[in-house]
Amino acid sequence: MTLSERNLFFKTGIFLCAAIILVFLAASFLTIPEIGQLLETSDRPGYIFRVITGHFLGSSFYAVYTTLAIAVLFSFIGMLLIHSFFERTPTPEILYISFFVIAFSFEAFRLFLPLNFILNFPSVYLRITARLLLFARFFGIFSLFTAGLCAAGMDVQKTRNAVFILIISALVITLGVPIDTHSWDTGFNLVTGYTALFKMVEFLVFITTIISFFIAAKVRGSKDYVHAAIGVILAMIGRNILLGTDNWIGAIQGIILLSIGTWLLCSKVHKIHLWL
């Protein structure tokens, strides 16, 4: 992929994020006034780092809504900054990092669950949005994993093939997951099957991505890759919190860790390739 093609993708990503923001705002006008009365459930979201996000705090629908808004804005602002700082820098990893950033826009689809109680969608639409959300989540973490492989020395000349493999991998998981449109948790997530298995997959991808950046630090002799690995750790913890929290503490912790981690990762990758 040439630099101009990559930059065109960045612009397309910015446009997509902006379009999702508009859809999110339109849906918000309908759901916010009644959001507290729309959903009744005692199920809490399950996520790895729950102990540091207020495990003993009660859930708040308004906190969940704010979390969705934060995720959508993070995606849009992140793409603007990536395009601005990497427009003239040929960095193989940044394409896959941008996939990771764009994936957060799709968290807006969680708002379709409370919206369904107002507009009474056919259940098939809930399944479609739930699968789109799952696809974006797995595509995002697989993309970050691929960025780590690029840093560690993977051949990046066949970018289209790598992207195709990412799409197929995420689709295989997404299309095979059973979804219950009659059950949900306080984070506006429909209940899906194989939850424990997919948590294990996420954890293995998380660990492997970190290892890849540490390998890159040793192979290429640059401590900046160690700092990039730390950025991955913070970003993934922040992501896990932001996607699974249903309280105000989690929303604050999630965006802070995600933003610091993504900034650290991108800044170190930019610094490394700026001198190549």
GULO-587289 format. One record per residue: x, y, z negated of N, C-alpha, C, O in turn; residue in one letter. Coordinates in steps of 0.001 Angstrom, whole numbers, plus 500000, padded with zeros to 6 digits. Atoms other than C-alpha are relative to their C-alpha. Layout:
# GULO-587289
XYZXYZXYZXYZA...
# end
This chain:
# GULO-587289
500843498802500000500000500000500000500875501245500000501756501398499154M499220498774499912501402503361501052499565500991498927498530500832498280T500294498993501013501506506393498801498697500735500319497908501025499421L501222499290499603498760508135500794498765499132499767497723499636499348S501125500903500244496509505065500588499688499907498511498525499900498108E500202500070501437497053504831496850499342501267499474498445501207498632R500579498728500438496273508532496394498541500130500433497728500732499732N501391500005499556493099508083498441499148499170499048498005499521498756L500724500805500982492084505356496032499787500800498717498701500760498139F500148499180501201492750507702493094498836500977500155498026501134499241F501071499041499756490432510293494653498638499307500016497648499838499513K501246500775499990487796507628495269499594499630498585498414499684498236T500268500334501394488107506547491638499457501188499233498543501038498422G500489498785500659487629510135490456498548500266500390497717500607499547I501369499797499522484515510442492626499042499002499358497936499369498963F500836501026500620483141507155491258499720500331498538498582500226498080L500163499646501413483734508240487654499058501181499840498233501201498926C500873498826500055482038511587488331498554499609500278497637500111499629A501357500446499669479029509850489908499369499260498816498186499439498529A500512500737501159478676507545486884499652500953498861498688500724498131I500316498992501017478797510580484572498632500616500262497849500808499332I501294499411499647475842512096486458498853499035499696497813499437499176L501020501013500294473877508847486190499820499870498495498696499752498007V500046500113501456474753508626482499499232501170499393498421500981498486F500694498822500515473543512179481875498503499920500285497682500260499434L501412500125499648470284511518483726499296499001499088498186499253498619A500584501017500883469648508364481680499908500505498556499008500121497808A499962499502501377470538510232478483498770500832499652498282500783498523S501167499159500262467643512666478841498784499165499610497921499628498864F501116500873500321465246509735478631500205499237498702499260499021497944L499761500918501114466928507648475967500312500674498663499906500171497615T499565499380501264468383510060473384498844500328499054498944500032497864I501078499649500937465052511342471985499381498790499282498836498929498187P500667501159500582463852507799471301500957498850499689500519497751499348E499045501103500058467045505793471047499974499262498663500218498057498614I500010500646501309466715505128467319498832499050499795498902498164498944G501177500839500163463291503511467721499871498918501070498972498079501011Q500156500905498868463909501551470896500444498582499710499782497628500119L499417501321500202466046498660469706499982499612498527500370500395497659L499994500510501366465589496571466607500730498659499997500231497671500536E499218501224500082468267493981465921500966500112498830501406501209498486T499040500011501109470516492969463044501355499472500440502305499475499656S498736500548499504473236491442465220501008501119500211500693502143500817D498932499019499833476521493344465095500954499523501074501126498318501252R499016500403498986479083493384467905501162499248499360501568499562498241P498837500733500500481935490921467465501244500414500751501249500426501982G498764499599499343485472492077468151501168499738499065501002499634497850Y498818500481500712489000491230467091500388500900498831500699500405497747I499472499074500997489902494375465133498895500652499174499010501813498783F501152499445500696486591494845463351500339500470498586499716501403498081R499675499684501389488225495001459914500451501440499826500292502011498747V499523498618500116489726498428460690499027500997500618499360502173500762I500964499084499384486606499892462287498724500118499195497668500435499743T501173499820500842484243499939459357499118498779499937497912498871500162G500767501247500072483176496334458919498838500109499010497790499491499202H501017499900501035481187497322455849499096501218500184498256501503499330F500851498851499720479599500403457415498776499565500794498829498592501546L501206500295499246476081500390458795500112500484501438500953501324501759G499985499619498590475357500718462502499189501271500222498294501601499445S500704498778499632474176503912464166499829500028501511500810499958502250S500251499948498569472509504093467571500634501247500620501106501209501757F499415498771499470473736507651467984501525499892500093502140500485500979Y498562500249499920477301506543467249500325499158501230501331499389501901A499793500830498810476976503891469960499879500855501258500696500742502172V500158499122498842475683506475472419501220500894500175501711501067501291Y498803499157499931478589508778471570501199499203500504502016499718501267T498911500862499547480979505870472102499941499798501512500972499821502185T500154500165498551479567505305475593500414501274500730501093501216501756L499627498720499385479944509005476409501513500190499981502095500671500953A498548499897500124483543508921475157500694499124501039501654499557501676I499394500920499042484359505891477328499902500538501423500864500459502188A500206499464498653482901507510480451500891501213500246501503501334501307V499152498809499860484711510811479855501479499626500037502252500216500790L498614500458499984487970508997479094500395499523501392501485499832501873F499723500527498669487764507247482455500183501134501011501134501127501792S499946498889499046487093510458484402501240500867499781501970501168500725F498840499148500303489723512575482633501304499243500252502275499813500750I498813500809499763492227509720482772500371499926501467501550500012501813G499726500067498563491880509420486546500477501344500541501339501394501419M499529498670499582492269513177486983501480500176499658502254500671500477L498610499849500428495530513100485009500928499064500766502036499457501132L499180500946499237496840509989486784500253500534501403501378500478501900I499824499451498650496226511587490173500930501207499982501749501379500885H499178498799500085497852514825489045501476499675499792502334500270500444S498610500270500356501027513293487583500679498973500901501907498949500992F499392501061499196501535510358489952499775500177501500500069499274502285F500313499793498590500480511895493258501212499806500905501087499277502009E498781500088499182504081512038494516501012498988499449502161498946499888R499082500959500620505575509263492389499631498573500402498557498098500034T500292501375499563505776505764493976500188498996498859501244498378498727P499944500876501173504994503736490856499050498817500198497834499005500163T500878501161499744503685500183491516499012499732498870497862499370499121P500855500343501127502292499749488004498772500893499873497743500461499354E501061499036500289500104502848488058498688499657500689497625500015500183I501235500390499326497599501430490562499173499088499092497958499248498974L500708500953500857496736498613488162499591500646498672498566500293498089Y500389499255501207496746500947485164498752500836500292497883500983499432I501183499217499637494229503115487044498747499121500033497661499579499678S501136500930500057491985500038487448499515499847498557498315499845498279F500314500131501428492152499628483674499226501215499511498270501078498747F500648498758500420491137503276483200498589500119500594497645500472499888V501298499880499330488291503224485746498968499070499381497784499404499324I500931500991500550486771500135484111499164500560498855498052500086498620A500746499448501133485700502241481120498748500754500443497816500911499655F501199499314499510483213504147483298498790499088499972497665499535499749S501108500947499906481135501009483591499355499707498650498323499038498585F500653500129501296480446501088479859498675500751499983497819500487499139E501269499274499883477682503502480894498839499061500258497701499384499918A501065500949499702475718500453482046499351499442498732498244498907498784F500621500450501249475135499570478395498754500817499663497872500356498938R501153499146500272472678502459478324498742499487500702497633499910500376L501159500546499305470429500492480681499143499134499081497957498935499347F500786500818500924469372498297477765498918500826499297497746500458499370L501080499180500578467558501047475804499119500639501069497927500853500847P500786499403498918466479502591479120498927499033500486497861499450500940L500956501018499575464740499316479931498711500051499174497634499730499675N501180499940500864462391499833476971499081501159500382497910501183500006F500800498858499563461210503084478535499400499754501382498216500001501611I500433500176498611461013502170482224499534498586500318498963498340501381L500450501381499831460344498433481777500502499374501309499708498980502165N499404500621498827462764497102484399499689498503500027499473497901498975F499991501468499934462438493535485674501295499484499381502325500152499476P498834500527500715464870491330483716501200499793500905502337499778500434S498887500234499078466942490728486842500946501196500019502151501027500207V499141498811499998468212494324486668500895500039498767502037500492498836Y499172500078501198469417493812483118501145499013500205502272499265499778L498951500985499731471319490716484246501060500576500918502254500366500706R499045499414499047472899492607487140500919500995499299502136500955499482I499167499007500697474071495489484937500917499334498981502054499766498793T499165500714500967475333493056482290501181499328500696502295499332500173A498906500649499259477369491161484897500980501029500563502184500777500607R499107498931499546478735494411486342500905500472498867502091500734499066L499226499578501166479829495407482848501074498970499652502221499330499384L499032501058500281481497492035482223501106499977501048502281499810500720L499008499977498928483211492202485606500998501129499780502206500918499889F499116498852500199484597495678484876500944499762498824502121500117498893A499156500238501179485879494604481447501129499028500308502284499288499972R498956500977499706487725491544482680500921500483501117502125500230501079F499162499435498943488929493283485845500987501001499408502133501084499849F499133499016500636490337496025483617501169499374499266502311499801499433G498898500600500762492328493775481297500904499165500904502109499097500660I499167500738499058493517491565484179500903500960500783502033500620501133F499198498995499288494708494727485939501167500474499151502278500646499652S498916499599500896496704495814482901501044498890499903502243499161499838L499107501154499990498185492319482805500875500006501260502071499726501188F499259499934498744499203492710486468501020501128499979502108500996500540T499031498900500147500844496047485655501229499526499254502351499901499592A498878500564500742502984494176483139500852499087500869502079499091500763G499254500870499086503936491609485783500819500825500989501952500468501312L499252499104499091504935494422488156501234500551499301502317500599499885C498871499463500757507134495921485459501080498945499801502273499250499794A499049501082500251508724492529484846500688499500501262501587498663501190A499312500357498770509675492190488514499183499278501046499751498779502017G500832500650498993506707490742490409500064500755501315500119501985501323M499970499397498677506794491368494172498736500830500203497627500300500130D501148499112499856504541494372494769499745500377501451498989501310501721V500173499681498592504729494359498563498634499566500523498163500088501534Q501293500513499558501430492460498846498910500427499017498275499598498365K500941499439500962499204494749496816498578499526500259497846499205499323T501368500400499673496023493831498673499714498584499533498618498295499053R500186501376500473496527490157497869499829499951498487499002499202497966N500088499963501461497065490959494193498635500508499555498035499960498631A501317499445500339493892493077494071498909498978500288497960498849499515V500979501024499649491949490302495819499954498911498934498875498451498559F499937501022501051493125487781493217499353500514498719498650499769498035I500620499403501194492093490161490415498475499968500104497784499613499149L501449499969499796488607490535491894499401498598499876498384498404499211I500503501370500047488149486786492372500034499459498572499090498802498134I499870500490501379489394486029488841498897500557499108498292499830498320S501054499380500806486982488510487278498621499490500407497749499310499557A501293500492499520484109487276489464499716498594499508498586498279499134L500183501380500459484663483643488510499477499974498576498575499202498249V500457499925501394484251484537484851498613500616499912497741500101499213I501248499249500103481415487004485371498792499200500469497756499189499804T501141500702499414479193484840487556499673498703499273498574498166499414L500239501260500690479584481780485360499494500142498580499261499143497900G500409499766501390478494483401482092498475500043499891497836500823500596V501452499894500229474923482730480887499688501263499197500394501587498242P500380498743500650473173485958479825498565499910499511497664499532500261I501326500008500603470206486212477465499450501425499981499902502262499200D500543498634499911468139489270478396499036500315498863498515501429498794T500905499768501117466020488859475246500738500173498671500113500344497625H499210499852501225468870489134472742501122500999500242501729501019501314S498966498980499869471295491974472121500542500340498624499994499926497602W499448499575501283473480493504469452499843501509499862499318502173500756D500175498570500278473603496974467919500889500894500863500769502119500818T499158499232499087476221498033470477499448500075501402500163500470502323G500668500013498690473722497720473380500614498958500938500625499153502154F499454501084499191475385494509474581499025498831499993498593498385498930N500804501203499937473255491637475829500838498811499534502052498784499738L499294501178500500474166488316474254500397499107501168499562498796502018V499497500863498936476313486149476539500577498727499408500882498656498217T499445501270500455477587482604476345501511499983500007502145500894500541G498553500226500009481136481314475745500769501157499359501899501438499757Y499377498822500607481930484321473512501375499696499414502329500439499642T498719500348500631484686482583471546501077499730501040502231500121500865A499040500306498934486341481336474739500539501264500641501740501381500883L499571498777499335486426484769476318500808500914499079501662501673499538F499155499265500944487805486339473161501422499440500028502400500184499954K498694500635499914490625483823473385500719500415501279501925500663501256M499409499568498730491208484749477055500535501423499868501656501709500287V499565498616500183491375488447476159501254500070499135502181500826499426E498851499977500905493796487751473333501264499496500712502338500071500538F498846500538499270496095485655475563500507501004501042501714501166501220L499606498970499030496068488357478259500703501143499291501697501675499786V499421498931500812496833490942475581501450499668499629502345500493499816F498657500408500422499852489010474271500943499886501195502090500329501128I499164500192498816501151488114477741500406501329500622501531501481501099T499686498671499446500959491723478911501106500672499196502022501262499771T498968499419500853503018492890475931501350499338500264502372500014500387I498765500745499736505594490164476544500604500415501333501822500545501453I499518499603498671505828491186480212500769501317499953501798501463500612S499312498710500098506785494749479286501310499873499218502280500571499514F498748500230500719509376493507476793501024499309500909502219499593500838F499109500642499019510817491277479525500550501051500960501732501035501305I499564498924499111510928494319481801501083500848499349502034501260500013A499002499216500726512869496212479131501360499309500019502390499966500169A498746500754500015515489493442478983500586499859501394501788500045501587K499531500222498631515697492751482724500519501288500629501550501286501301V499650498725499364515857496401483770500851500889499101501306501952499523R499130499250500897517788497610480752499491501370499647500274502313499535G500598498704500327515374500408479894499146499885498746498210499086498698S500784500003501232514058501090476392498625500629500197497730500459499369K501297499391499738511227503059477962498915498941500175497747499190499876D500976501082499862509551499741478757499556499475498636498438498981498492Y500403500368501366509574498954475034498920500954499512497926500536498917V501004499003500379507697502194474429498708499784500781497613499981500254H501190500311499201505355501256477280499241498827499395498010498815499384A500635501156500654504702497937475516499239500433498759498150499926498490A500697499467501173503805499833472347498727500713500432497697500632499763I501179499340499450501440501909474461498914499001500348497733499251500105G500960501054499670499793498715475713499314499488498735498100499287498719V500561500483501259499330497512472131498942500970499467497842500560499099I500943498998500515497675500770471046498761500105500892497635500193500402L501120499868499062495543500996474202499040498826499902497823499009499939A500858501179500063494272497432473914499237499929498680498077499518498652M500714499951501285493446497811470214498889501046500070497763500799499637I501006498951499859491658501079470977498855499563500897497693499855500616G501039500510499089489802499435473862499077499043499269497854499140499378R500792500996500698488677496558471690499067500639498979497927500209498806N500829499289500974487412498935469026498877500757500706497718500682500298I500966499152499315485672501268471476498888499179500648497737499612500691L500996500836499340483904498435473283499136499223499026498065498740499395L500743500822500938482751496710470127499435500710498801498724500093498007G500441499317501213482035499390467548498541500435500087498000500637501174T501364499466500058478593500497466417499871501022498871498782501247498343D500028498979501052479591503167463868500957501137500355501770501015501272N499227498798499669481212506615463817501499499809499792502302500331500565W498580500213500274484515505468462299500663499280501178501754499652501611I499458500746498872485052502976465110500137500856501249501114500734501988G499945499130498821484259505574467775501220500913499953501900501108500960A498852499098500163486896507943466394501308499236500112502216499651500831I498776500798499947489523505255465841500272499500501417501409499529501889Q499841500577498675488909503725469248500550500987501017501505500675501729G499558499045498977489311506852471364501387500539499691502159500815500610I498665499512500350492366508035469421501069498983500415502053499341501063I499018501034499653494222504724469809500071499779501501501160499640502058L500026500209498550493109504261473420500697501135500733501469500890501661L499400498835499329494149507784474426501508500056499781502270500271500724S498568499962500295497523507683472655500719498862500732501785499068501312I499378501141499354498276504208474004500108500167501502501155499883502084G499987499809498545497326505023477599500975501106500386501705500977501369T499048498916499720499268508301477494501441499507499869502279499812500718W498643500506500205502356506547476108500402499064501128501520499147501637L499720500932498907502141503796478720500271500748501302501272500495501971L499859499276498730501665506183481646501229500910500009501946500976501007C498869499072500037504266508715480516501331499273500115502246499764500776S498747500749499929506970506076480067500193499379501379501306499361501904K499904500551498635506185504399483394500362501110500978501158500895501893V499678498862499128506292507832485059501460500402499854502132500684500846H498611499625500258509629508637483430500971499000500648501991499391501215K499126501040499442511144505318484543500132500170501513501240500140502050I499983499947498525510177505716488207500385501367500527500708501504501707H499628498650499564510906509444488322501468500065500367501880500883501189L498556499974499778514620508648488281500484498904500957501683498766501200W499592501058499072514567505718490703500186500533501417500529499773502323L
# end
